Amino acid sequence: MADEVLFEFLHMEIVSHVYKEQQANKGEMDSKERGQCISVLESMGFRVGQGIIERLTRDSPSFKDELDIMKFICKDFWTKVFRRQVDNLRTNHQGTYVLQDNKFSLLTQLSNGKQYLDQAPKYLAFSCGIVRGALSNLGLESVVTAEVSIMPSCKFQVVIQKL
């Protein structure tokens, strides 16, 4: 339990630091600067995701296909990182997956409802990076985006890039 709280606190402080540093340089932020902050957070998450997946799959056999990898992400990886499994996984069987988490741990402390909906993207960028980094280390290049309609429920859309 204590490690969950520490991770959530560290995550909030990282987000706060990235935004404060950008704001200190310019004063008021425009959409381009907010995009840069999200990019920095996503890049940090990417590296973390790569490291976590290396440790989790060290002794695992290789995966059969893309769907097997996504199932692993939803069950084992999500449990290790966010302390619970994804509530729902959907796919169109053409490289697009939607992972739904109805009580996303990094949003539960922020709000329960629509109160801070506009703040959600900056708290999800790191998590999108974690998922993208994990998939990259498993051989899948992807684009990961997150959408929140009511907090703390969150949908991550993963689009696998075909090479």
ABEGO torsion letter per residue (X at the ends): XAAAAAAAAAAAAAAAAAAAAAAAAAEBBBAAAAAAAAAAAAAAAAAAAAAAAAAAAAABBBBABAAAAAAAAAAAAAAAAAGBBBABBBBAGAGBBBBBBABBAAAAAABBEAAAAAAAAAAAAAAAAAAAAAAAAAGBBBBBBBBBABOABBBBBBBBBBX
